[in-house]
């Protein structure tokens, strides 16, 4: 069963807060992985792998490069859930 967008968003925000030591209440849909959190490419790859596991989606490398904001990522997950 597909998850609701809000549930996905909340799980993602919790994961980002924990993984990147960011205050949960400062995370917004516009959060930019490249500029708003201190994530290098390895951190981002690990986050993508975690997201794939959490939501049972497959994110290609090409797609991952285009997922710059939290909202884009949430929308992608919603569209690609099995």
PyMOL Python script that loads the backbone (N, CA, C, O; Angstrom):
from pymol import cmd

cmd.read_pdbstr("""\
ATOM      1  N   UNK A   1       0.841  -1.199   0.000  1.00  0.00           N
ATOM      2  CA  UNK A   1       0.000   0.000   0.000  1.00  0.00           C
ATOM      3  C   UNK A   1       0.877   1.251   0.000  1.00  0.00           C
ATOM      4  O   UNK A   1       1.824   1.358   0.779  1.00  0.00           O
ATOM      5  N   UNK A   2       0.556   2.169  -0.861  1.00  0.00           N
ATOM      6  CA  UNK A   2       1.344   3.395  -0.975  1.00  0.00           C
ATOM      7  C   UNK A   2       1.158   4.263   0.265  1.00  0.00           C
ATOM      8  O   UNK A   2       0.072   4.349   0.839  1.00  0.00           O
ATOM      9  N   UNK A   3       2.245   4.893   0.649  1.00  0.00           N
ATOM     10  CA  UNK A   3       2.196   5.786   1.804  1.00  0.00           C
ATOM     11  C   UNK A   3       1.728   7.167   1.380  1.00  0.00           C
ATOM     12  O   UNK A   3       1.896   7.574   0.231  1.00  0.00           O
ATOM     13  N   UNK A   4       1.145   7.870   2.322  1.00  0.00           N
ATOM     14  CA  UNK A   4       0.723   9.234   2.078  1.00  0.00           C
ATOM     15  C   UNK A   4       1.955  10.135   1.977  1.00  0.00           C
ATOM     16  O   UNK A   4       2.987   9.882   2.599  1.00  0.00           O
ATOM     17  N   UNK A   5       1.818  11.183   1.182  1.00  0.00           N
ATOM     18  CA  UNK A   5       2.914  12.124   0.980  1.00  0.00           C
ATOM     19  C   UNK A   5       3.395  12.705   2.324  1.00  0.00           C
ATOM     20  O   UNK A   5       4.596  12.844   2.554  1.00  0.00           O
ATOM     21  N   UNK A   6       2.448  13.035   3.195  1.00  0.00           N
ATOM     22  CA  UNK A   6       2.815  13.635   4.484  1.00  0.00           C
ATOM     23  C   UNK A   6       3.632  12.667   5.334  1.00  0.00           C
ATOM     24  O   UNK A   6       4.585  13.073   5.999  1.00  0.00           O
ATOM     25  N   UNK A   7       3.265  11.399   5.312  1.00  0.00           N
ATOM     26  CA  UNK A   7       4.001  10.398   6.088  1.00  0.00           C
ATOM     27  C   UNK A   7       5.422  10.242   5.543  1.00  0.00           C
ATOM     28  O   UNK A   7       6.384  10.135   6.303  1.00  0.00           O
ATOM     29  N   UNK A   8       5.533  10.233   4.227  1.00  0.00           N
ATOM     30  CA  UNK A   8       6.859  10.134   3.607  1.00  0.00           C
ATOM     31  C   UNK A   8       7.699  11.344   3.980  1.00  0.00           C
ATOM     32  O   UNK A   8       8.866  11.215   4.351  1.00  0.00           O
ATOM     33  N   UNK A   9       7.094  12.518   3.879  1.00  0.00           N
ATOM     34  CA  UNK A   9       7.802  13.746   4.227  1.00  0.00           C
ATOM     35  C   UNK A   9       8.315  13.685   5.667  1.00  0.00           C
ATOM     36  O   UNK A   9       9.474  14.002   5.932  1.00  0.00           O
ATOM     37  N   UNK A  10       7.451  13.277   6.587  1.00  0.00           N
ATOM     38  CA  UNK A  10       7.844  13.242   7.998  1.00  0.00           C
ATOM     39  C   UNK A  10       8.963  12.236   8.247  1.00  0.00           C
ATOM     40  O   UNK A  10       9.888  12.509   9.013  1.00  0.00           O
ATOM     41  N   UNK A  11       8.881  11.079   7.606  1.00  0.00           N
ATOM     42  CA  UNK A  11       9.941  10.083   7.772  1.00  0.00           C
ATOM     43  C   UNK A  11      11.261  10.591   7.195  1.00  0.00           C
ATOM     44  O   UNK A  11      12.322  10.391   7.786  1.00  0.00           O
ATOM     45  N   UNK A  12      11.188  11.242   6.050  1.00  0.00           N
ATOM     46  CA  UNK A  12      12.391  11.811   5.433  1.00  0.00           C
ATOM     47  C   UNK A  12      12.990  12.897   6.318  1.00  0.00           C
ATOM     48  O   UNK A  12      14.199  12.927   6.545  1.00  0.00           O
ATOM     49  N   UNK A  13      12.143  13.784   6.815  1.00  0.00           N
ATOM     50  CA  UNK A  13      12.618  14.877   7.652  1.00  0.00           C
ATOM     51  C   UNK A  13      13.269  14.343   8.923  1.00  0.00           C
ATOM     52  O   UNK A  13      14.302  14.853   9.356  1.00  0.00           O
ATOM     53  N   UNK A  14      12.668  13.319   9.520  1.00  0.00           N
ATOM     54  CA  UNK A  14      13.253  12.697  10.714  1.00  0.00           C
ATOM     55  C   UNK A  14      14.622  12.111  10.385  1.00  0.00           C
ATOM     56  O   UNK A  14      15.578  12.282  11.142  1.00  0.00           O
ATOM     57  N   UNK A  15      14.707  11.428   9.265  1.00  0.00           N
ATOM     58  CA  UNK A  15      15.964  10.800   8.853  1.00  0.00           C
ATOM     59  C   UNK A  15      17.050  11.857   8.612  1.00  0.00           C
ATOM     60  O   UNK A  15      18.193  11.689   9.036  1.00  0.00           O
ATOM     61  N   UNK A  16      16.681  12.936   7.932  1.00  0.00           N
ATOM     62  CA  UNK A  16      17.646  14.010   7.652  1.00  0.00           C
ATOM     63  C   UNK A  16      18.099  14.671   8.947  1.00  0.00           C
ATOM     64  O   UNK A  16      19.284  14.950   9.130  1.00  0.00           O
ATOM     65  N   UNK A  17      17.150  14.919   9.841  1.00  0.00           N
ATOM     66  CA  UNK A  17      17.485  15.547  11.117  1.00  0.00           C
ATOM     67  C   UNK A  17      18.508  14.712  11.873  1.00  0.00           C
ATOM     68  O   UNK A  17      19.492  15.232  12.398  1.00  0.00           O
ATOM     69  N   UNK A  18      18.258  13.412  11.917  1.00  0.00           N
ATOM     70  CA  UNK A  18      19.131  12.510  12.656  1.00  0.00           C
ATOM     71  C   UNK A  18      20.483  12.349  11.966  1.00  0.00           C
ATOM     72  O   UNK A  18      21.532  12.451  12.602  1.00  0.00           O
ATOM     73  N   UNK A  19      20.446  12.101  10.675  1.00  0.00           N
ATOM     74  CA  UNK A  19      21.653  11.789   9.915  1.00  0.00           C
ATOM     75  C   UNK A  19      22.600  12.984   9.815  1.00  0.00           C
ATOM     76  O   UNK A  19      23.818  12.825   9.886  1.00  0.00           O
ATOM     77  N   UNK A  20      22.032  14.183   9.650  1.00  0.00           N
ATOM     78  CA  UNK A  20      22.870  15.363   9.408  1.00  0.00           C
ATOM     79  C   UNK A  20      22.890  16.323  10.589  1.00  0.00           C
ATOM     80  O   UNK A  20      23.386  17.445  10.480  1.00  0.00           O
ATOM     81  N   UNK A  21      22.348  15.878  11.717  1.00  0.00           N
ATOM     82  CA  UNK A  21      22.369  16.676  12.935  1.00  0.00           C
ATOM     83  C   UNK A  21      21.772  18.062  12.704  1.00  0.00           C
ATOM     84  O   UNK A  21      22.372  19.086  13.034  1.00  0.00           O
ATOM     85  N   UNK A  22      20.580  18.059  12.130  1.00  0.00           N
ATOM     86  CA  UNK A  22      19.851  19.287  11.844  1.00  0.00           C
ATOM     87  C   UNK A  22      18.630  19.314  12.747  1.00  0.00           C
ATOM     88  O   UNK A  22      18.003  18.279  12.970  1.00  0.00           O
ATOM     89  N   UNK A  23      18.285  20.487  13.269  1.00  0.00           N
ATOM     90  CA  UNK A  23      17.083  20.584  14.093  1.00  0.00           C
ATOM     91  C   UNK A  23      15.860  20.254  13.238  1.00  0.00           C
ATOM     92  O   UNK A  23      15.682  20.808  12.154  1.00  0.00           O
ATOM     93  N   UNK A  24      15.026  19.350  13.736  1.00  0.00           N
ATOM     94  CA  UNK A  24      13.862  18.875  12.965  1.00  0.00           C
ATOM     95  C   UNK A  24      12.947  20.031  12.583  1.00  0.00           C
ATOM     96  O   UNK A  24      12.395  20.043  11.483  1.00  0.00           O
ATOM     97  N   UNK A  25      12.779  21.002  13.475  1.00  0.00           N
ATOM     98  CA  UNK A  25      11.843  22.093  13.169  1.00  0.00           C
ATOM     99  C   UNK A  25      12.411  23.112  12.173  1.00  0.00           C
ATOM    100  O   UNK A  25      11.710  24.043  11.777  1.00  0.00           O
ATOM    101  N   UNK A  26      13.670  22.945  11.769  1.00  0.00           N
ATOM    102  CA  UNK A  26      14.222  23.841  10.757  1.00  0.00           C
ATOM    103  C   UNK A  26      14.118  23.246   9.358  1.00  0.00           C
ATOM    104  O   UNK A  26      14.437  23.909   8.371  1.00  0.00           O
ATOM    105  N   UNK A  27      13.673  21.997   9.275  1.00  0.00           N
ATOM    106  CA  UNK A  27      13.575  21.322   7.984  1.00  0.00           C
ATOM    107  C   UNK A  27      12.258  21.703   7.306  1.00  0.00           C
ATOM    108  O   UNK A  27      11.183  21.604   7.897  1.00  0.00           O
ATOM    109  N   UNK A  28      12.371  22.138   6.054  1.00  0.00           N
ATOM    110  CA  UNK A  28      11.203  22.535   5.274  1.00  0.00           C
ATOM    111  C   UNK A  28      11.209  21.766   3.954  1.00  0.00           C
ATOM    112  O   UNK A  28      12.216  21.153   3.600  1.00  0.00           O
ATOM    113  N   UNK A  29      10.099  21.791   3.227  1.00  0.00           N
ATOM    114  CA  UNK A  29      10.073  21.124   1.916  1.00  0.00           C
ATOM    115  C   UNK A  29      11.134  21.671   0.963  1.00  0.00           C
ATOM    116  O   UNK A  29      11.596  20.962   0.070  1.00  0.00           O
ATOM    117  N   UNK A  30      11.517  22.937   1.155  1.00  0.00           N
ATOM    118  CA  UNK A  30      12.510  23.575   0.276  1.00  0.00           C
ATOM    119  C   UNK A  30      13.941  23.235   0.655  1.00  0.00           C
ATOM    120  O   UNK A  30      14.877  23.689  -0.002  1.00  0.00           O
ATOM    121  N   UNK A  31      14.123  22.449   1.700  1.00  0.00           N
ATOM    122  CA  UNK A  31      15.481  22.100   2.117  1.00  0.00           C
ATOM    123  C   UNK A  31      16.282  21.596   0.917  1.00  0.00           C
ATOM    124  O   UNK A  31      15.858  20.685   0.205  1.00  0.00           O
ATOM    125  N   UNK A  32      17.434  22.201   0.712  1.00  0.00           N
ATOM    126  CA  UNK A  32      18.289  21.839  -0.422  1.00  0.00           C
ATOM    127  C   UNK A  32      19.436  20.993   0.110  1.00  0.00           C
ATOM    128  O   UNK A  32      20.197  21.439   0.969  1.00  0.00           O
ATOM    129  N   UNK A  33      19.557  19.771  -0.401  1.00  0.00           N
ATOM    130  CA  UNK A  33      20.583  18.850   0.092  1.00  0.00           C
ATOM    131  C   UNK A  33      21.991  19.371  -0.184  1.00  0.00           C
ATOM    132  O   UNK A  33      22.936  19.031   0.528  1.00  0.00           O
ATOM    133  N   UNK A  34      22.124  20.190  -1.213  1.00  0.00           N
ATOM    134  CA  UNK A  34      23.453  20.652  -1.612  1.00  0.00           C
ATOM    135  C   UNK A  34      23.907  21.856  -0.809  1.00  0.00           C
ATOM    136  O   UNK A  34      25.102  22.032  -0.571  1.00  0.00           O
ATOM    137  N   UNK A  35      22.956  22.692  -0.387  1.00  0.00           N
ATOM    138  CA  UNK A  35      23.350  23.948   0.259  1.00  0.00           C
ATOM    139  C   UNK A  35      22.888  24.084   1.706  1.00  0.00           C
ATOM    140  O   UNK A  35      23.507  24.814   2.480  1.00  0.00           O
ATOM    141  N   UNK A  36      21.811  23.393   2.087  1.00  0.00           N
ATOM    142  CA  UNK A  36      21.234  23.615   3.418  1.00  0.00           C
ATOM    143  C   UNK A  36      21.720  22.645   4.480  1.00  0.00           C
ATOM    144  O   UNK A  36      21.589  22.907   5.676  1.00  0.00           O
ATOM    145  N   UNK A  37      22.280  21.527   4.045  1.00  0.00           N
ATOM    146  CA  UNK A  37      22.839  20.595   5.027  1.00  0.00           C
ATOM    147  C   UNK A  37      24.264  20.266   4.619  1.00  0.00           C
ATOM    148  O   UNK A  37      24.630  20.355   3.447  1.00  0.00           O
ATOM    149  N   UNK A  38      25.034  19.896   5.579  1.00  0.00           N
ATOM    150  CA  UNK A  38      26.453  19.629   5.356  1.00  0.00           C
ATOM    151  C   UNK A  38      26.612  18.187   4.882  1.00  0.00           C
ATOM    152  O   UNK A  38      27.068  17.323   5.629  1.00  0.00           O
ATOM    153  N   UNK A  39      26.228  17.941   3.630  1.00  0.00           N
ATOM    154  CA  UNK A  39      26.279  16.586   3.088  1.00  0.00           C
ATOM    155  C   UNK A  39      27.255  16.536   1.920  1.00  0.00           C
ATOM    156  O   UNK A  39      27.177  17.339   0.989  1.00  0.00           O
ATOM    157  N   UNK A  40      28.172  15.582   1.986  1.00  0.00           N
ATOM    158  CA  UNK A  40      29.030  15.372   0.823  1.00  0.00           C
ATOM    159  C   UNK A  40      28.405  14.272  -0.040  1.00  0.00           C
ATOM    160  O   UNK A  40      27.340  13.749   0.288  1.00  0.00           O
ATOM    161  N   UNK A  41      29.062  13.933  -1.124  1.00  0.00           N
ATOM    162  CA  UNK A  41      28.458  12.978  -2.059  1.00  0.00           C
ATOM    163  C   UNK A  41      28.250  11.608  -1.413  1.00  0.00           C
ATOM    164  O   UNK A  41      27.276  10.922  -1.721  1.00  0.00           O
ATOM    165  N   UNK A  42      29.144  11.212  -0.534  1.00  0.00           N
ATOM    166  CA  UNK A  42      28.991   9.916   0.146  1.00  0.00           C
ATOM    167  C   UNK A  42      27.785   9.950   1.073  1.00  0.00           C
ATOM    168  O   UNK A  42      27.015   8.992   1.127  1.00  0.00           O
ATOM    169  N   UNK A  43      27.617  11.049   1.802  1.00  0.00           N
ATOM    170  CA  UNK A  43      26.437  11.200   2.666  1.00  0.00           C
ATOM    171  C   UNK A  43      25.164  11.085   1.844  1.00  0.00           C
ATOM    172  O   UNK A  43      24.195  10.448   2.256  1.00  0.00           O
ATOM    173  N   UNK A  44      25.183  11.713   0.674  1.00  0.00           N
ATOM    174  CA  UNK A  44      23.988  11.715  -0.155  1.00  0.00           C
ATOM    175  C   UNK A  44      23.688  10.314  -0.690  1.00  0.00           C
ATOM    176  O   UNK A  44      22.533   9.889  -0.713  1.00  0.00           O
ATOM    177  N   UNK A  45      24.722   9.605  -1.117  1.00  0.00           N
ATOM    178  CA  UNK A  45      24.542   8.223  -1.592  1.00  0.00           C
ATOM    179  C   UNK A  45      23.951   7.370  -0.477  1.00  0.00           C
ATOM    180  O   UNK A  45      23.036   6.581  -0.713  1.00  0.00           O
ATOM    181  N   UNK A  46      24.471   7.526   0.736  1.00  0.00           N
ATOM    182  CA  UNK A  46      23.952   6.755   1.872  1.00  0.00           C
ATOM    183  C   UNK A  46      22.490   7.106   2.147  1.00  0.00           C
ATOM    184  O   UNK A  46      21.683   6.232   2.461  1.00  0.00           O
ATOM    185  N   UNK A  47      22.159   8.385   2.027  1.00  0.00           N
ATOM    186  CA  UNK A  47      20.774   8.806   2.238  1.00  0.00           C
ATOM    187  C   UNK A  47      19.865   8.183   1.175  1.00  0.00           C
ATOM    188  O   UNK A  47      18.776   7.704   1.490  1.00  0.00           O
ATOM    189  N   UNK A  48      20.313   8.189  -0.081  1.00  0.00           N
ATOM    190  CA  UNK A  48      19.522   7.583  -1.161  1.00  0.00           C
ATOM    191  C   UNK A  48      19.295   6.103  -0.878  1.00  0.00           C
ATOM    192  O   UNK A  48      18.180   5.608  -1.042  1.00  0.00           O
ATOM    193  N   UNK A  49      20.341   5.390  -0.454  1.00  0.00           N
ATOM    194  CA  UNK A  49      20.199   3.963  -0.142  1.00  0.00           C
ATOM    195  C   UNK A  49      19.209   3.750   0.994  1.00  0.00           C
ATOM    196  O   UNK A  49      18.383   2.838   0.952  1.00  0.00           O
ATOM    197  N   UNK A  50      19.301   4.595   2.002  1.00  0.00           N
ATOM    198  CA  UNK A  50      18.382   4.500   3.141  1.00  0.00           C
ATOM    199  C   UNK A  50      16.943   4.750   2.693  1.00  0.00           C
ATOM    200  O   UNK A  50      16.026   4.039   3.105  1.00  0.00           O
ATOM    201  N   UNK A  51      16.751   5.756   1.853  1.00  0.00           N
ATOM    202  CA  UNK A  51      15.417   6.080   1.350  1.00  0.00           C
ATOM    203  C   UNK A  51      14.857   4.909   0.539  1.00  0.00           C
ATOM    204  O   UNK A  51      13.680   4.569   0.659  1.00  0.00           O
ATOM    205  N   UNK A  52      15.704   4.301  -0.280  1.00  0.00           N
ATOM    206  CA  UNK A  52      15.261   3.150  -1.064  1.00  0.00           C
ATOM    207  C   UNK A  52      14.764   2.035  -0.143  1.00  0.00           C
ATOM    208  O   UNK A  52      13.737   1.411  -0.408  1.00  0.00           O
ATOM    209  N   UNK A  53      15.496   1.793   0.930  1.00  0.00           N
ATOM    210  CA  UNK A  53      15.098   0.768   1.897  1.00  0.00           C
ATOM    211  C   UNK A  53      13.813   1.152   2.635  1.00  0.00           C
ATOM    212  O   UNK A  53      12.907   0.334   2.793  1.00  0.00           O
ATOM    213  N   UNK A  54      13.751   2.400   3.081  1.00  0.00           N
ATOM    214  CA  UNK A  54      12.617   2.858   3.881  1.00  0.00           C
ATOM    215  C   UNK A  54      11.304   2.775   3.104  1.00  0.00           C
ATOM    216  O   UNK A  54      10.266   2.408   3.656  1.00  0.00           O
ATOM    217  N   UNK A  55      11.363   3.117   1.826  1.00  0.00           N
ATOM    218  CA  UNK A  55      10.120   3.271   1.062  1.00  0.00           C
ATOM    219  C   UNK A  55       9.965   2.252  -0.067  1.00  0.00           C
ATOM    220  O   UNK A  55       9.019   2.322  -0.851  1.00  0.00           O
ATOM    221  N   UNK A  56      10.903   1.307  -0.142  1.00  0.00           N
ATOM    222  CA  UNK A  56      10.833   0.269  -1.162  1.00  0.00           C
ATOM    223  C   UNK A  56      10.718   0.871  -2.566  1.00  0.00           C
ATOM    224  O   UNK A  56       9.854   0.485  -3.353  1.00  0.00           O
ATOM    225  N   UNK A  57      11.601   1.816  -2.857  1.00  0.00           N
ATOM    226  CA  UNK A  57      11.685   2.414  -4.193  1.00  0.00           C
ATOM    227  C   UNK A  57      13.105   2.247  -4.704  1.00  0.00           C
ATOM    228  O   UNK A  57      14.048   2.070  -3.934  1.00  0.00           O
ATOM    229  N   UNK A  58      13.232   2.307  -6.011  1.00  0.00           N
ATOM    230  CA  UNK A  58      14.550   2.278  -6.614  1.00  0.00           C
ATOM    231  C   UNK A  58      14.804   3.642  -7.226  1.00  0.00           C
ATOM    232  O   UNK A  58      13.990   4.148  -7.998  1.00  0.00           O
ATOM    233  N   UNK A  59      15.936   4.232  -6.879  1.00  0.00           N
ATOM    234  CA  UNK A  59      16.277   5.557  -7.391  1.00  0.00           C
ATOM    235  C   UNK A  59      17.543   5.408  -8.219  1.00  0.00           C
ATOM    236  O   UNK A  59      18.608   5.085  -7.693  1.00  0.00           O
ATOM    237  N   UNK A  60      17.418   5.647  -9.516  1.00  0.00           N
ATOM    238  CA  UNK A  60      18.598   5.531 -10.378  1.00  0.00           C
ATOM    239  C   UNK A  60      19.577   6.663 -10.065  1.00  0.00           C
ATOM    240  O   UNK A  60      19.195   7.694  -9.513  1.00  0.00           O
ATOM    241  N   UNK A  61      20.834   6.457 -10.424  1.00  0.00           N
ATOM    242  CA  UNK A  61      21.847   7.490 -10.196  1.00  0.00           C
ATOM    243  C   UNK A  61      21.458   8.787 -10.907  1.00  0.00           C
ATOM    244  O   UNK A  61      21.622   9.880 -10.365  1.00  0.00           O
ATOM    245  N   UNK A  62      20.939   8.647 -12.126  1.00  0.00           N
ATOM    246  CA  UNK A  62      20.531   9.841 -12.873  1.00  0.00           C
ATOM    247  C   UNK A  62      19.425  10.589 -12.149  1.00  0.00           C
ATOM    248  O   UNK A  62      19.457  11.814 -12.042  1.00  0.00           O
ATOM    249  N   UNK A  63      18.441   9.838 -11.652  1.00  0.00           N
ATOM    250  CA  UNK A  63      17.352  10.479 -10.918  1.00  0.00           C
ATOM    251  C   UNK A  63      17.859  11.113  -9.629  1.00  0.00           C
ATOM    252  O   UNK A  63      17.463  12.225  -9.277  1.00  0.00           O
ATOM    253  N   UNK A  64      18.725  10.410  -8.938  1.00  0.00           N
ATOM    254  CA  UNK A  64      19.236  10.911  -7.655  1.00  0.00           C
ATOM    255  C   UNK A  64      19.922  12.262  -7.834  1.00  0.00           C
ATOM    256  O   UNK A  64      19.813  13.137  -6.974  1.00  0.00           O
ATOM    257  N   UNK A  65      20.625  12.430  -8.944  1.00  0.00           N
ATOM    258  CA  UNK A  65      21.309  13.709  -9.193  1.00  0.00           C
ATOM    259  C   UNK A  65      20.333  14.865  -9.315  1.00  0.00           C
ATOM    260  O   UNK A  65      20.689  16.015  -9.058  1.00  0.00           O
ATOM    261  N   UNK A  66      19.103  14.562  -9.707  1.00  0.00           N
ATOM    262  CA  UNK A  66      18.097  15.615  -9.895  1.00  0.00           C
ATOM    263  C   UNK A  66      17.255  15.868  -8.650  1.00  0.00           C
ATOM    264  O   UNK A  66      16.452  16.802  -8.619  1.00  0.00           O
ATOM    265  N   UNK A  67      17.434  15.046  -7.633  1.00  0.00           N
ATOM    266  CA  UNK A  67      16.669  15.224  -6.399  1.00  0.00           C
ATOM    267  C   UNK A  67      17.452  16.144  -5.470  1.00  0.00           C
ATOM    268  O   UNK A  67      18.262  15.695  -4.660  1.00  0.00           O
ATOM    269  N   UNK A  68      17.195  17.426  -5.605  1.00  0.00           N
ATOM    270  CA  UNK A  68      17.987  18.428  -4.902  1.00  0.00           C
ATOM    271  C   UNK A  68      17.301  18.877  -3.620  1.00  0.00           C
ATOM    272  O   UNK A  68      17.965  19.176  -2.627  1.00  0.00           O
ATOM    273  N   UNK A  69      15.973  18.925  -3.639  1.00  0.00           N
ATOM    274  CA  UNK A  69      15.259  19.376  -2.449  1.00  0.00           C
ATOM    275  C   UNK A  69      14.488  18.222  -1.809  1.00  0.00           C
ATOM    276  O   UNK A  69      14.245  17.188  -2.431  1.00  0.00           O
ATOM    277  N   UNK A  70      14.123  18.428  -0.582  1.00  0.00           N
ATOM    278  CA  UNK A  70      13.334  17.430   0.134  1.00  0.00           C
ATOM    279  C   UNK A  70      12.006  17.193  -0.584  1.00  0.00           C
ATOM    280  O   UNK A  70      11.574  16.049  -0.728  1.00  0.00           O
ATOM    281  N   UNK A  71      11.360  18.266  -1.034  1.00  0.00           N
ATOM    282  CA  UNK A  71      10.063  18.117  -1.702  1.00  0.00           C
ATOM    283  C   UNK A  71      10.189  17.308  -2.987  1.00  0.00           C
ATOM    284  O   UNK A  71       9.343  16.458  -3.263  1.00  0.00           O
ATOM    285  N   UNK A  72      11.227  17.556  -3.773  1.00  0.00           N
ATOM    286  CA  UNK A  72      11.437  16.779  -4.999  1.00  0.00           C
ATOM    287  C   UNK A  72      11.587  15.296  -4.668  1.00  0.00           C
ATOM    288  O   UNK A  72      11.070  14.433  -5.377  1.00  0.00           O
ATOM    289  N   UNK A  73      12.295  15.017  -3.592  1.00  0.00           N
ATOM    290  CA  UNK A  73      12.522  13.633  -3.191  1.00  0.00           C
ATOM    291  C   UNK A  73      11.221  12.974  -2.745  1.00  0.00           C
ATOM    292  O   UNK A  73      10.931  11.838  -3.121  1.00  0.00           O
ATOM    293  N   UNK A  74      10.446  13.687  -1.950  1.00  0.00           N
ATOM    294  CA  UNK A  74       9.158  13.161  -1.492  1.00  0.00           C
ATOM    295  C   UNK A  74       8.246  12.895  -2.692  1.00  0.00           C
ATOM    296  O   UNK A  74       7.611  11.843  -2.769  1.00  0.00           O
ATOM    297  N   UNK A  75       8.181  13.839  -3.618  1.00  0.00           N
ATOM    298  CA  UNK A  75       7.335  13.663  -4.809  1.00  0.00           C
ATOM    299  C   UNK A  75       7.789  12.451  -5.615  1.00  0.00           C
ATOM    300  O   UNK A  75       6.965  11.688  -6.119  1.00  0.00           O
ATOM    301  N   UNK A  76       9.098  12.279  -5.732  1.00  0.00           N
ATOM    302  CA  UNK A  76       9.651  11.147  -6.467  1.00  0.00           C
ATOM    303  C   UNK A  76       9.228   9.828  -5.818  1.00  0.00           C
ATOM    304  O   UNK A  76       8.807   8.893  -6.499  1.00  0.00           O
ATOM    305  N   UNK A  77       9.348   9.771  -4.504  1.00  0.00           N
ATOM    306  CA  UNK A  77       8.972   8.550  -3.777  1.00  0.00           C
ATOM    307  C   UNK A  77       7.485   8.246  -3.996  1.00  0.00           C
ATOM    308  O   UNK A  77       7.113   7.100  -4.246  1.00  0.00           O
ATOM    309  N   UNK A  78       6.649   9.264  -3.903  1.00  0.00           N
ATOM    310  CA  UNK A  78       5.216   9.073  -4.096  1.00  0.00           C
ATOM    311  C   UNK A  78       4.942   8.483  -5.484  1.00  0.00           C
ATOM    312  O   UNK A  78       4.118   7.579  -5.623  1.00  0.00           O
ATOM    313  N   UNK A  79       5.624   8.990  -6.499  1.00  0.00           N
ATOM    314  CA  UNK A  79       5.403   8.540  -7.874  1.00  0.00           C
ATOM    315  C   UNK A  79       5.941   7.140  -8.136  1.00  0.00           C
ATOM    316  O   UNK A  79       5.434   6.439  -9.012  1.00  0.00           O
ATOM    317  N   UNK A  80       6.975   6.718  -7.378  1.00  0.00           N
ATOM    318  CA  UNK A  80       7.672   5.475  -7.711  1.00  0.00           C
ATOM    319  C   UNK A  80       7.459   4.349  -6.706  1.00  0.00           C
ATOM    320  O   UNK A  80       8.106   3.306  -6.794  1.00  0.00           O
ATOM    321  N   UNK A  81       6.559   4.556  -5.758  1.00  0.00           N
ATOM    322  CA  UNK A  81       6.315   3.481  -4.783  1.00  0.00           C
ATOM    323  C   UNK A  81       5.732   2.264  -5.468  1.00  0.00           C
ATOM    324  O   UNK A  81       4.966   2.369  -6.426  1.00  0.00           O
ATOM    325  N   UNK A  82       6.111   1.112  -4.956  1.00  0.00           N
ATOM    326  CA  UNK A  82       5.566  -0.133  -5.499  1.00  0.00           C
ATOM    327  C   UNK A  82       4.307  -0.523  -4.757  1.00  0.00           C
ATOM    328  O   UNK A  82       3.699  -1.546  -5.070  1.00  0.00           O
TER     329      UNK A  82
END
""", "prot")
cmd.dss("prot")
cmd.show_as("cartoon", "prot")
cmd.util.cbc("prot")
cmd.orient("prot")
